[in-house]
Amino acid sequence: MMDGLDAAAPVLGIARSVTGRRWVWRLGDARTGLGIAQSLGVAEVVGRLLAGRGVGVEDAALFLEPTLRALLPDPSTLADMDAAADRLARAVREGERVAVFGDYDVDGACAGALMVGFLRDLGCEVLPYVPDRLQEGYGPNAPAIAALCDAGATLIVCVDCGIAAVEALEAARGRAEVLVLDHHKAEGPLPRVLAAVNPNRLDCTSGLRHVCAATVAFLAAVATVRSLRRAGWFARMGEPRLLDLLDLVALATVCDVMPLTGLNRALVAQGLKVMARRERPGIAALLEVAGSRDAPTAHTLGFVLGPRINASGRIAEPDLGLRLLLCDDPVEARAMAERLDAVNRRRQEVEGAVLGAAFAEAERQAEAGSPVLLVCGEGWHPGVVGIVAGRVRERFNRPACVAGLAGGIAKGSGRSVPGVDLGAAVIAARQAGLLDTGGGHAMAAGFSFAAARREAVHAFLSERLAHAAALPAAADLLVEGALAVRAATPDLAREVERLAPFGAGNEEPVFAIARARVVRADRLGREGATVRAIIEGEGGGRLKTITFRAKDGPLAQLLLAGDRVPLHLCGHLRAERWNDEVTACLQVVDAAPAGAGGAA
């Protein structure tokens, strides 16, 4: 499949594809790949793909079959975890009223649902709280904390937030104890709380800096059960089935774009098995409403469930996603799922209204050589600026910050590229007094600032992240193998699937097909944004292809032009299942006319 390739040369000579990308090889050591194949008895393509990901012979078996037994850490390795677990256990034993303060994104909803459900199963009365994005913003605020204390909460658990809420959490002092279960960067002073569990604390040596908040909450549940077990609590009742919570952990891990390696890979793999049973009514209903009937994959989590759960927190009821995940009535769950689906369609409309203007301003900044793109617009809905920032980042391969302006205040979100720590830069800008609020992690951040400081904020971030200016205008496309059309078989697609779940840190392999001709092509979907085609190989054979989000872009134009010229194609090889039949399909991600960029 890959013998005789020049690893230093652009793939098929493509230095600039129709989407502006250079195709480069991502090839591992051939001997390592062969060693993996021989030692595990797997196909050579699997060994080569693993080697290309830096997986050695000794680690390959655990990569292909990640287990929690081998990879789940002792929760006590996290700073403050034992204190948090003992306090949660005491709340269970004494029947306290506990408030869980969450967030409105998928990780916040999943971490909140996990902790609320866990404590309720142990007999606690739990008050869930999710702030309104528009009225309250992100994280704890003093009025909300005071209201939870007024409602009788003696313990407040902040999930996916709280690590930077030093002042807001003071509202609980003398009234309720506070636990923080967070994962965002913690480079400022820690809040004065009973326990602040966060693998990104500067003094935390757990090595878990790349897990989501739902994972932190899950580890807290594991530690709490251990504390209760030591106290003999389960002598009169059965222990909770903690593994049943992993569907939530998997969903949060993928949607918060955590790397799918090591522990995260094991959590997602196990969580997908839990989700496949469809025992959580809310998730089952949302899958049904979205028309997803196959066994869920990481793609299902990131592109089917995630956007719908996120949509409500962005532009509608902030706690609807949390309530769906906690719902145990299938009829109610179906109604909530339909509302989320409708809200997501509205979110897409709102996003579209912002996207064009954001692209135009970002293009001006990119052409001027700005290492960081900061675009603002009056009245831009704060619920979609994070999505738009992600789209701007994708198009220009630069850290992108997008903010809506209202009343002289800019509120926004940023998304970064690998190797550029946007969260640290935003925190530094806050510490320098340029931002009113700001925090996040390497790949994403949130912030607010006085609109009059816009140029100063942009200059500060650009100076702090000046090295991003050296990035190419479009990210290279990493190609892991060359295929003939006739070799793109269902059996090969199934072998590639062995490396799943795919996502950040374990991207789905991209294969190149040379000099294919389009036999037939048409559009699918309500807006015709998807292009379906049949291609024919130079040496024979035919293959189905699908291209998502093509719209009227260059990929769509090239595919719909028919067989005027042979095409070089790059894409993901997938096995499609319908009843008992399995066929191969290439999800096209890029293309170039044969002969472009010096290709033969």
Backbone hydrogen bonds, N-H to C=O, Kabsch-Sander energy under -0.5 kcal/mol:
donor,donor_aa,acceptor,acceptor_aa,energy
5,L,2,M,-1.2
7,A,5,L,-0.9
9,A,6,D,-1.0
11,V,23,W,-2.3
13,G,10,P,-2.2
14,I,11,V,-2.4
15,A,13,G,-1.0
17,S,21,R,-2.2
18,V,591,A,-2.4
20,G,17,S,-1.6
23,W,14,I,-2.2
24,V,22,R,-0.6
24,V,477,L,-2.5
26,R,479,V,-2.9
33,G,29,D,-2.4
34,L,30,A,-2.4
35,G,31,R,-2.5
36,I,32,T,-2.4
37,A,33,G,-2.2
38,Q,34,L,-2.5
39,S,35,G,-2.6
40,L,36,I,-2.2
41,G,37,A,-1.4
42,V,37,A,-1.0
46,V,43,A,-0.7
47,G,43,A,-1.7
48,R,44,E,-2.5
49,L,45,V,-2.3
50,L,46,V,-2.3
51,A,47,G,-2.4
52,G,48,R,-2.1
53,R,49,L,-0.8
53,R,50,L,-1.0
54,G,51,A,-1.8
55,V,50,L,-2.3
59,D,56,G,-0.8
60,A,56,G,-1.1
61,A,57,V,-0.5
63,F,59,D,-1.8
64,L,60,A,-2.5
65,E,61,A,-2.0
71,L,67,T,-1.6
72,L,68,L,-2.9
77,T,74,D,-2.4
78,L,75,P,-2.1
81,M,78,L,-1.9
84,A,80,D,-2.2
85,A,81,M,-3.0
86,D,82,D,-2.5
87,R,83,A,-1.8
88,L,84,A,-2.4
89,A,85,A,-2.7
90,R,86,D,-2.0
91,A,87,R,-2.0
92,V,88,L,-1.9
93,R,89,A,-2.6
94,E,90,R,-2.5
95,G,92,V,-0.9
96,E,91,A,-2.3
98,V,96,E,-0.6
98,V,125,E,-2.7
99,A,155,L,-2.8
100,V,127,L,-2.3
101,F,99,A,-0.6
101,F,157,V,-2.5
102,G,100,V,-0.7
102,G,129,Y,-3.1
109,A,105,D,-2.9
110,C,106,V,-2.9
111,A,107,D,-2.9
112,G,108,G,-2.4
113,A,109,A,-2.8
114,L,110,C,-2.6
115,M,111,A,-2.2
116,V,112,G,-2.9
117,G,113,A,-2.6
118,F,114,L,-2.3
119,L,115,M,-2.4
120,R,116,V,-2.4
121,D,117,G,-2.3
122,L,118,F,-0.9
123,G,120,R,-1.9
124,C,119,L,-2.5
125,E,96,E,-1.0
126,V,124,C,-0.6
127,L,98,V,-2.9
129,Y,100,V,-2.5
136,E,132,D,-2.8
137,G,132,D,-1.8
145,I,141,N,-2.3
146,A,142,A,-2.6
147,A,143,P,-2.2
148,L,144,A,-2.1
149,C,145,I,-1.9
150,D,146,A,-2.5
151,A,147,A,-1.5
152,G,149,C,-1.7
153,A,148,L,-2.1
154,T,97,R,-2.2
155,L,97,R,-1.0
156,I,177,E,-2.8
157,V,99,A,-3.3
158,C,156,I,-0.6
158,C,179,L,-3.2
159,V,101,F,-2.7
159,V,157,V,-0.6
160,D,181,L,-2.3
165,A,162,G,-1.0
166,V,164,A,-1.5
169,L,165,A,-1.9
170,E,167,E,-1.2
171,A,168,A,-1.6
172,A,169,L,-1.5
173,R,170,E,-1.4
175,R,172,A,-2.6
176,A,172,A,-2.6
177,E,154,T,-2.2
179,L,156,I,-2.8
180,V,195,A,-2.5
181,L,158,C,-3.6
182,D,180,V,-0.5
182,D,197,V,-2.4
185,K,440,G,-2.3
186,A,200,N,-1.0
193,V,191,P,-1.7
194,L,178,V,-1.3
195,A,178,V,-1.2
197,V,180,V,-3.1
197,V,195,A,-0.6
198,N,196,A,-0.7
201,R,198,N,-2.3
202,L,186,A,-0.7
204,C,201,R,-1.6
205,T,203,D,-0.5
211,V,208,L,-1.1
216,V,212,C,-1.6
217,A,213,A,-2.7
218,F,214,A,-2.3
219,L,215,T,-2.7
220,A,216,V,-1.9
221,A,217,A,-2.0
222,V,218,F,-2.4
223,A,219,L,-2.4
224,T,220,A,-2.3
225,V,221,A,-2.4
226,R,222,V,-1.9
227,S,223,A,-2.1
228,L,224,T,-2.6
229,R,225,V,-2.6
230,R,226,R,-2.0
231,A,227,S,-1.3
232,G,229,R,-1.4
233,W,228,L,-2.4
235,A,232,G,-1.5
236,R,233,W,-1.0
242,L,240,P,-1.4
244,D,241,R,-1.3
245,L,242,L,-2.1
246,L,243,L,-1.6
248,L,245,L,-0.9
249,V,245,L,-1.3
250,A,246,L,-2.6
251,L,247,D,-2.0
252,A,248,L,-2.3
253,T,249,V,-2.6
254,V,250,A,-2.2
255,C,251,L,-2.3
256,D,252,A,-2.1
257,V,254,V,-1.5
258,M,253,T,-2.4
260,L,504,A,-4.0
261,T,259,P,-1.8
264,N,261,T,-1.1
265,R,261,T,-0.8
266,A,262,G,-1.7
267,L,263,L,-2.7
268,V,264,N,-2.5
269,A,265,R,-2.5
270,Q,266,A,-2.4
271,G,267,L,-2.5
272,L,268,V,-2.5
273,K,269,A,-1.2
274,V,270,Q,-1.9
275,M,271,G,-2.7
276,A,272,L,-2.1
277,R,273,K,-0.7
277,R,274,V,-1.1
278,R,275,M,-1.9
279,E,274,V,-0.5
282,G,327,C,-0.7
284,A,280,R,-2.6
285,A,281,P,-2.6
286,L,282,G,-2.1
287,L,283,I,-2.5
288,E,284,A,-2.0
289,V,285,A,-2.7
290,A,286,L,-2.0
291,G,288,E,-1.3
292,S,287,L,-2.8
293,R,291,G,-0.8
301,L,297,T,-1.8
302,G,298,A,-2.5
303,F,299,H,-2.6
304,V,300,T,-1.7
305,L,300,T,-2.5
306,G,301,L,-2.4
308,R,304,V,-0.7
309,I,305,L,-2.3
310,N,306,G,-2.7
311,A,307,P,-1.7
312,S,308,R,-0.9
313,G,309,I,-0.9
314,R,310,N,-1.5
315,I,311,A,-2.3
316,A,312,S,-2.6
320,L,317,E,-1.3
323,R,319,D,-2.6
324,L,320,L,-2.3
325,L,321,G,-2.1
326,L,322,L,-1.5
327,C,323,R,-1.2
327,C,324,L,-0.5
333,A,329,D,-2.8
334,R,330,P,-2.1
335,A,331,V,-1.9
336,M,332,E,-2.4
337,A,333,A,-2.6
338,E,334,R,-2.2
339,R,335,A,-1.8
340,L,336,M,-2.5
341,D,337,A,-2.3
342,A,338,E,-2.1
343,V,339,R,-2.7
344,N,340,L,-2.3
345,R,341,D,-1.6
346,R,342,A,-1.9
347,R,343,V,-2.7
348,Q,344,N,-2.0
349,E,345,R,-1.4
350,V,346,R,-2.4
351,E,347,R,-2.8
352,G,348,Q,-2.2
353,A,349,E,-1.6
354,V,350,V,-1.0
354,V,351,E,-0.8
355,L,351,E,-2.3
356,G,352,G,-1.0
358,A,354,V,-2.2
359,F,355,L,-2.8
360,A,356,G,-2.1
361,E,357,A,-2.1
362,A,358,A,-2.5
363,E,359,F,-2.5
364,R,360,A,-1.5
365,Q,361,E,-1.9
366,A,362,A,-2.8
367,E,363,E,-2.5
368,A,364,R,-1.2
369,G,366,A,-1.5
370,S,365,Q,-2.2
373,L,399,P,-2.7
374,L,372,V,-0.6
375,V,401,C,-2.6
377,G,403,A,-1.7
379,G,405,L,-2.5
380,W,377,G,-1.5
384,V,381,H,-1.8
385,V,381,H,-0.7
388,V,384,V,-2.5
389,A,385,V,-2.5
390,G,386,G,-1.8
391,R,387,I,-2.0
392,V,388,V,-2.7
393,R,389,A,-2.6
394,E,390,G,-2.1
395,R,391,R,-2.2
396,F,392,V,-2.4
397,N,393,R,-2.0
400,A,415,R,-2.8
401,C,373,L,-3.4
402,V,413,S,-2.7
403,A,375,V,-2.2
404,G,411,K,-2.6
405,L,377,G,-2.5
406,A,409,I,-2.2
409,I,406,A,-1.6
410,A,449,F,-3.2
411,K,404,G,-2.2
411,K,409,I,-0.5
412,G,447,F,-2.5
413,S,402,V,-2.1
414,G,445,A,-2.9
415,R,400,A,-2.6
416,S,443,M,-2.4
420,V,417,V,-1.9
421,D,419,G,-0.5
422,L,420,V,-1.4
422,L,442,A,-2.2
423,G,441,H,-1.0
425,A,421,D,-1.2
426,V,422,L,-2.5
427,I,423,G,-2.4
428,A,424,A,-2.2
429,A,425,A,-2.0
430,R,426,V,-2.1
431,Q,427,I,-2.6
432,A,428,A,-1.6
433,G,430,R,-1.7
434,L,429,A,-2.2
435,L,429,A,-1.0
436,D,448,S,-2.3
437,T,448,S,-1.4
439,G,446,G,-2.0
441,H,444,A,-3.0
444,A,441,H,-0.7
445,A,414,G,-1.9
446,G,439,G,-2.4
447,F,412,G,-2.1
448,S,437,T,-2.0
449,F,410,A,-2.2
451,A,408,G,-2.9
453,R,450,A,-2.6
454,R,451,A,-1.7
457,V,453,R,-3.0
458,H,454,R,-2.6
459,A,455,E,-2.5
460,F,456,A,-2.4
461,L,457,V,-2.6
462,S,458,H,-2.4
463,E,459,A,-2.2
464,R,460,F,-2.6
465,L,461,L,-2.2
466,A,463,E,-1.2
468,A,465,L,-2.1
469,A,466,A,-1.9
470,A,467,H,-1.3
471,L,468,A,-1.7
477,L,22,R,-2.7
478,L,476,D,-0.7
479,V,24,V,-3.1
479,V,477,L,-0.6
480,E,510,V,-3.1
481,G,510,V,-0.7
482,A,1,M,-0.7
483,L,512,A,-3.2
486,R,540,G,-0.6
487,A,484,A,-1.2
488,A,484,A,-0.7
488,A,485,V,-1.4
489,T,487,A,-2.0
493,A,489,T,-2.3
494,R,490,P,-2.3
495,E,491,D,-1.8
496,V,492,L,-2.2
497,E,493,A,-1.7
498,R,494,R,-0.5
498,R,495,E,-1.3
499,L,496,V,-2.0
500,A,497,E,-2.0
503,G,506,N,-1.7
506,N,503,G,-2.1
511,F,571,G,-2.9
512,A,481,G,-2.7
513,I,569,L,-2.9
514,A,483,L,-0.6
516,A,567,L,-3.1
517,R,536,E,-2.4
519,V,517,R,-0.6
519,V,534,I,-3.1
520,R,534,I,-1.3
522,D,532,R,-2.5
524,L,530,T,-2.9
528,G,525,G,-0.7
530,T,524,L,-1.5
531,V,547,T,-2.4
532,R,522,D,-2.9
532,R,530,T,-0.5
533,A,545,T,-2.0
534,I,520,R,-2.5
535,I,543,L,-2.7
536,E,517,R,-2.6
537,G,541,G,-2.3
538,E,514,A,-0.5
540,G,537,G,-1.6
543,L,535,I,-2.1
544,K,584,A,-0.7
545,T,533,A,-2.8
546,I,586,L,-2.1
547,T,531,V,-2.3
550,A,529,A,-2.4
550,A,547,T,-0.5
551,K,529,A,-1.6
553,G,550,A,-2.6
557,Q,553,G,-2.2
558,L,554,P,-2.2
559,L,555,L,-2.3
560,L,556,A,-2.7
561,A,557,Q,-0.9
562,G,559,L,-1.2
567,L,516,A,-3.4
568,H,592,A,-3.2
569,L,513,I,-2.7
569,L,567,L,-0.5
570,C,590,D,-2.4
571,G,511,F,-2.1
572,H,587,Q,-2.1
574,R,572,H,-0.6
574,R,585,C,-3.1
576,E,574,R,-0.6
576,E,583,T,-3.5
578,W,581,E,-2.6
581,E,578,W,-2.4
583,T,576,E,-2.5
585,C,574,R,-2.2
586,L,544,K,-2.5
587,Q,572,H,-3.0
587,Q,585,C,-0.6
588,V,546,I,-1.9
588,V,586,L,-1.0
589,V,570,C,-2.8
590,D,570,C,-1.6
592,A,568,H,-2.1
594,A,566,P,-2.8
596,A,593,P,-2.7
598,G,595,G,-1.0
599,A,596,A,-2.1
